[in-house]
Amino acid sequence: MGKNKQFRFTQNATFDHVVQPGYQELREDRFPLKGRWKEIHFERDAPIVLELGCGKGEYTTGLARLDPSRNYIGVDIKGARIWRGARTAMEQGLTNVAFLRTHVDHITSCFSKDEVDAIWLTFSDPQLRKARKRLTSDLFLERYMAILRPGGSIHLKTDSPVLYEFTMEQVERHGLLLLEHSRDVYAELVPRVPEQIRDMLNIRTFYESMWLQEGRKIHFVQFELR
Ligand SMILES: C[S@@+](CC[C@H](N)C(=O)[O-])C[C@H]1O[C@@H](n2cnc3c(N)ncnc32)[C@H](O)[C@@H]1O
């Protein structure tokens, strides 16, 4: 492992706002924060929003800055990327931010029923060959159903037409409530939404900046499960 990565891993272990559950405690469903994030971790009764596959956590920290009334948790398996978001949160004095280093497959071992208020999926891998692995596949929608409160929404921002179309089909096939959708979020959605939403949509992630430079369109879907 490179020195830089090692440094980040070591520092992550010292950050109170980086949580790294062990495989065994998740497997045995005894992760102590499950159902108790507000009480134990954030020490305040405020809604929890997740960013799954958060990378460097631009959405987690960006939304937390825009909306101090909610708690934001970035989830990713890569510790060196999470470190960047954790540093940003610290440097900006954001107390409503945490990062959870785990596999998204374990999400129902980390949060309990109705514990989550909203979910953001930002530039997730479109899994071109394995649709069941997409973060809006039936498997994942079932998992979200187990942790998302009724009326909580899922936001997908992607450069992938395949993931966008797939998600739109999922919404239709399962009769989910479609709240917003656009194939070109900056041309179609950003100009017509209220300022507060616009600021949220305007957050640019690391991957998004790369795709925009390549001239790709950014797609967006927001829907509710029930
Ligand atoms: C294409 S990157 C997008 C990162 C960030 N959201 C952005 O837009 O810059 C996908 C991210 O998902 C994470 N990831 C992929 N599969 C994952 C999994 N099964 N569990 C947790 N994180 C995962 C990767 O580590 C990576 O940081």
The ligand as an ORCA input file, in Angstrom:
! r2SCAN-3c Opt
* xyz 0 1
  C     -18.028      6.043     -9.913
  S     -17.619      6.293     -8.238
  C     -18.617      7.703     -7.805
  C     -18.107      8.396     -6.575
  C     -18.803      9.699     -6.215
  N     -20.196      9.499     -5.908
  C     -18.648     10.694     -7.325
  O     -19.634     10.965     -8.017
  O     -17.546     11.203     -7.515
  C     -18.477      4.962     -7.435
  C     -18.154      4.858     -5.963
  O     -18.908      3.808     -5.421
  C     -18.092      3.050     -4.541
  N     -18.615      1.688     -4.521
  C     -18.736      0.840     -5.560
  N     -19.315     -0.303     -5.160
  C     -19.556     -0.166     -3.837
  C     -20.131     -1.013     -2.868
  N     -20.566     -2.213     -3.184
  N     -20.220     -0.573     -1.601
  C     -19.766      0.665     -1.268
  N     -19.222      1.516     -2.163
  C     -19.119      1.104     -3.428
  C     -16.694      3.140     -5.119
  O     -15.714      2.918     -4.140
  C     -16.691      4.558     -5.669
  O     -16.193      5.489     -4.733
*
